[in-house]
Amino acid sequence: MDKTPRGLRLHIAILGRRNAGKSSLINALTNQDIALVSPVPGTTTDPVYKAMEVPPLGPVMLIDTAGIDDEGELGQKRVKRTMKVLDTTDVALLVVDGRLGMNGYDEELVSLLAQRKIPWLLVYTRGDLVEENRKARLSREHRAKYAVPVLWVSSVTGEGLEKVKELLAGIQPADWQAPAIVGDLVAPGEMILLVTPIDAAAPKGRLILPQVQTIRDILDHDCQCIVCKDTRLKKALERLKSPPALVVTDSQVFGRVAALVPPEIPLTSFSILMARYKGDLAVLVRGAEAVASLKPGDRVLISEACTHRCLAEDIGRVKIPRWLEQAVGGSLQFDHTSGYGFPEDLERYKLVVHCGGCMLNRREMLHRIQAVTGKGIPIVNYGVLIAYLQGILPRALAPFAGKEKGYEVL
């Protein structure tokens, strides 16, 4: 469970005012001293992410946050970072000191959770210090008002902690993770051929994350796979007694692979699989159309969710800008972002090009897509864009026929 990638973990945010007992709760839930606990208000200054296995939830990402009532210029920056956590939150715990009850800050947060359709629990802390009559009254009032479970816990006595885990398992959204990467595209028992070029950017001794996740998904769906480098693809196809049900390739060698794989064999890329698994394939395909309307001088954002050493032929900083300028017939202005930051001033861009998002969870990837399209700006991911620029996008989308709607726009 400790090896489960961050993007495949249920993200649980612990939210509330300063000194509400958020850090004590996260420590009690995990039986570890993960978060610093102090009676001094504002001890937690930045969101703290901790990957854990929490039965019965399985692998999760617990996020301890600064108080939503922090004060001063620095405090407001902390609050802003806490609110940014909502972009990636699958389930939230609103933590309230049982001795004080809720106030305007908590009410505002409830409204934000409702707007974003984030399922949540109301957790009253310090239950060992509150009279039973008060507990019963507040529980009745807030169940009726918010229609969410209300729990009382105590980090001292252990009251309610197991119930929190139980109810979290019950309210996690059914679609917080897409059902399959590739296994639903072929019948059980079928063979899938994976083309994985090994270059200087590949981690030593390992495959990149989308490739590993795809292999696991193939096995989970009772299918089989063969893995080869692009330089061995022709030989691999010749040795198979029957053609594979699907070929999946790294996008950077899409053109070369498409030329070698007979047209009757379905073909797509890891990045296009990620476009469906983590985001919205139809929206990203429509974003590819915007390339036709780009003009020299337009500004393009290229965003990657991970950080890595840039190489001479880096896909995001060298190859895609070069291919786009060739398509446009002139120079473009490029901005680049990497890691978990994502710009807010999106209005200046004519196109956003995003990586496959394997390091993000699905909610955050969908949030980024919505943030861009909500301002009327097209967004496309690496694999969809490369297939479009190389004129093979219709073929790369053919395996999804009957599985996805809306991508037929091209």
N, C-alpha and C positions, 0 to 999 in steps of 0.2 A: 504494500500500500504506500510506503514511503517513496517508491519510485514512480508513482502515478504522476504524469505531467500536470503542471498547474492548470493548464487549459481544460483538463478533463475532471477537475474537482468541483464539487458543489461549493460555491462561494457563500459563506455565511457572515454577514456583517453584524457586529455588536455595536449598537448605536444608543445614544442617550446623552444626558447632561453630565457635566463634570461631577465626579464623586458619586455617581449613581450606583457604582458597584460593577461597572463593565469589566474591568480588568480582573477583579476577584471572581466574577462569574466565568470568564474564559479559563482562568486557572482551575476553577473547581470542575468545570465540564471536562477538562482534559487530564486532570490529576497531575498537572505540571505547573511549574512557575514560569509560564510563558510571558506574561505581562507584568510590568512593574506596578506594584500596589503601594499607594501612599495616601494618607489623609489630606495631603496638600492638593488643592484643586489644580487641574491642568497637568497632571503627571504625564499622561499620554499626550505627546505632541504631534506625532505623525502616525498614520495608519500602520499597524503592525500586522504583517501577513505570516501566518503559521500553517504549514501543511501538516495535517494530522489524519489519523484514522480514528473516527469516533463511531463506535457501534451504537445503533444499528445503521448509521448513515453511510458508513464506508469512508472512502478518501474524501476529505473536505479541505477547504481553505478557510480558516477562521481569521477574521479581520477585526482587530481591536482598533478603536478610533478615538480621536480627541473629542472632548465635550462639545455638543452643538450650541452651548451657551457661552463659549469662550469669549473673552473680552479683549478690547484693545486692538491695535493694528496687527500685532503678531497673532493674537487670538483669532481674528477674522480670517487670516491666512490658514490657520489650522482648521477652522470650520469649513473653509472652501475645499480643503483637501478631504475632509470627512465627507462632504457632499459628493465629491468626485467618486468616492467609493461606490456610490449607488449605481454608477455606470456598469459595474461588474458584479453587483450583488444579485444572487439567485434567491436568497431567503434572508430575512432580517429579524433580529431580536431587538425590540425597543425596550431598553432597560430603564426602569424608574425606581427611585428610592421609595420603598413602601411607606416610610414615615412621612414623606413629603407629598406624594401623589403627583399627578401630571400637571403641567402648566403650558403656557403658550408655545414654548420651544418644542415640547413634545407634540402638541397639536399640529404645529407646522410640519414636523417630520412625518406625522401620520398622513397628512395631505400629499406630501411628496411621494411616499410609498404607494399611495392609492393611484396617483397620476402615472407612475411608472409600472403599475400592476405588479409590484413586488410582494409576494406573500410574506406575512410577518406574524410574530407572536408578541404579546405584551407580557413582559417579565418584571414583576415587582421583586426587588431585592430586600435583604435584611428582614425576611419573614419571621425570624425568631424574635424580633424586637417590636412586632406589631400585634395588637390585640385581634383575636379571632373575629369579633364583630366588625371591625374595620375591614379586615380582609374580605369577609363575606359581602359587605356593602359595596366596596370598590369593584369586586369581581362581577357582581350583578350589573352594576352601572355600566362598566366598560365593555362587558360582553354584549349588552344590548346596544350600546352606542356604536361600537366598531365592528361587531360581528366577527371577532377574532378570539382565539383562545387566550385566557388570562391565567397566568401562573404566578405562584408565590414561591420564592426560593430563598435559601440561606446557604451562603458559602461556609458558614460555621458548622451548622448541623447537617448539611447535605439535603435539606428539605427541597423537594421538587426538581432536583437536578436530572434524575433519570426521566422524569416526565417531559422535561424540555427536549431531550434527545428524541423521545418517542414522538412528540408532536411535530418536531422539525421534519422527521421522516415522513410524516403524514401530509405536510403542507408543501413539500418541495414540488415545484411545477413539473408536470409530466413531460414537458417539452424543453426542459433546461438543457438537455443534450439531444442532438439529432439521433435518430435510431440507428443509422448505419453510415459508414463511409463509402463502402463499395459492395458489401455483401448482398445487398438487395437488388443489385443490378444483374446478377447471374444466378443460375439455379444451384442448389446445394450439390456438391461433388464436382463442380466445374473447375477448370484450370484457368488461372489468371497469370499473365506474364507481366512482371514488373521490370521496367528499365530504369536503372539507377546509376547514372554516371558518377564516378568518384573523382572529385576535383579537390583543389587545395582548400576549399571552404568546408569540405566535409569533416566532421569531428573524427579525430584519429581513433581507429578501431571501432567506429560506430556508424550507423546510418543516420540520416537526418530524421527528425521527429515525424513528419508526415509519412515517410516510408515505413517506419516502425509501426505507427498506428494503423496504417493500411494493412500490413501483414497480419497484425493481431485481429483486425476486423474480418479479414478473409478466413482466418482459422475459426473465429467465433461463429461464422456462418457456414461452417462445415464445407468450405471450399479448399482448394489447393493453390499454391503459387510457386512459380519459378522466378528467381531473381537473377538478372544478368546486367552487365554494363552495356552501354550503347554500342561499344566496339565489338561485342559478342552477340548482338541481337540476331544477325542473319544466321549464324550458326545455330543459335538456340531454336529458331523457328524451323530450321531444316531438320533438327533432331527430334522434334515433337511428332508423334505418330498421328495426332489429329490437331488441328489449329486451336489455339486458346480461345476461351469464350470472351476474353477481353484483354487488351494490352493497356497498361498504365505506364506513362513515361514522365520523367522529369521534363518540365516545360522548356528548359533551355536547349534540349535536343529534339524538340517537337518536330521540326521540319525533317530532320534526318531520319527519325523513327517513322514518321508518316510515309516517307518514300520507301522504306523497307517492309512495312507491314501491309500485306494485301488489303485492298479496299473492303473486301467482304468481312474482314476481322474488325470488330469494334475497337476503337482507340480513344483514349482520353488521357488526362494528366493528373498528377497528384494535386496540383494547385486547384484544378477545376473540381476535383472531389472535395477539397477543403472549402471551396466556394459554396458548395451545397451544405456540407456538414457544419460549418461554423457560421455561415451567413445566409444570404439570399441569392441563389444562383440567377434567378430571373432579373433581379435588379443589376447585378454585376454584368450580366450579358448585355443589358440595355446600355450600361455605361460604356461598353466598347464602341457603340455607335457614335459616341461623342468625339472619337478620334477624327472622324470625317469632317467635323466642323472646327477643329483646332486650326489656328492661324499662327504664323511666325510671330513671336513676341508674347504669346499667351503664357500664363503661369500655371505650372503643374506641380501638385504635391505628390511626392512618393513617400509612403509611410510603411515602415517595417515594425513589427511588434517585438522583434528580438534585437539584440546587439551582437555584432560580430566584427571581426577585423576585415576592413575593406581591402579587396584584392585588386589586381590590375584590371581584371575583367569582371568586376562586381556586377551582379545582376541588377540591383536597384540603382546604383550610382553611375554605372557605365553603360551596360547593355541596353536597358529599357530606354534611358534618355536618347541613346544613339538611334535606336529603332524608331522612336516616336518622331525625332527630328527628320529622319529619312522619309517617314510617312507624310509629314507636314510639308516638307520641302524647305525648311528654314530652321532657325534657332528658336528654342523655347526657353523660358525661365523655369528652373527647377528648384524647389525647396525639398529638403529631406528631413524626416523625423524617424527616430528609432526608439525602441523600448516602450514603456507603458504610457508615455506622454502623447497627447494628441491635441493639435492646435484648435483654438476656438474661433479664430478669425479666418474662417473658411471662404468667406465671400470673395476673396481676391483670386480664387482658383477657378480655372475653366475645367479642370479634371483632377480627380484624386485617384491615384493608383496605389492599391494596398497589397501587401504580401498575403500569403494564404491564411495568416492568423493562427498558426498552430500553437503559439504561446498564449493566446487569449482564450478565455472561455466564450461560449457562444453568445451570452448576453452582452458582453462588452463588444464583440464584433458586430452584432446587430445594432448596438447603440451607436457605434461609429458610422455604420451605413446610414442609419436614420439621421444622425447629426449632419451628414453631408447632403443626403437627398432632401432633407427638410428645408435646406436653403437653395434648392433647385440646382444643385451641382451634381453631375454624374460621377459615379465611382465604379471602378473596375479592379479586379485583382490580377496579379501577375500572370497566372496561367490563362485566364480568359483573354487578357490583352495580347499575350504572345500568340495564342492560337488565331486571334482575329488578324493581327498584323501579318501572319504567315499564310493567311487565306485558308486555314483548315478548321475554323471554328465550327461550321456546320457538322463536320465529321466528328469533332471532339465532343459535341453535344448529343450526337445520335444515341449513345448508350443510355441516355436519361429519358428517352422517349417512353411515355406512359408512367414515368416516375415523378417528373417535375412538370409544372405548368408555367407558361409564360416566357420560356427561354427561346421560343421559336421566332422571336422578333427579327432575327437575322436570316 
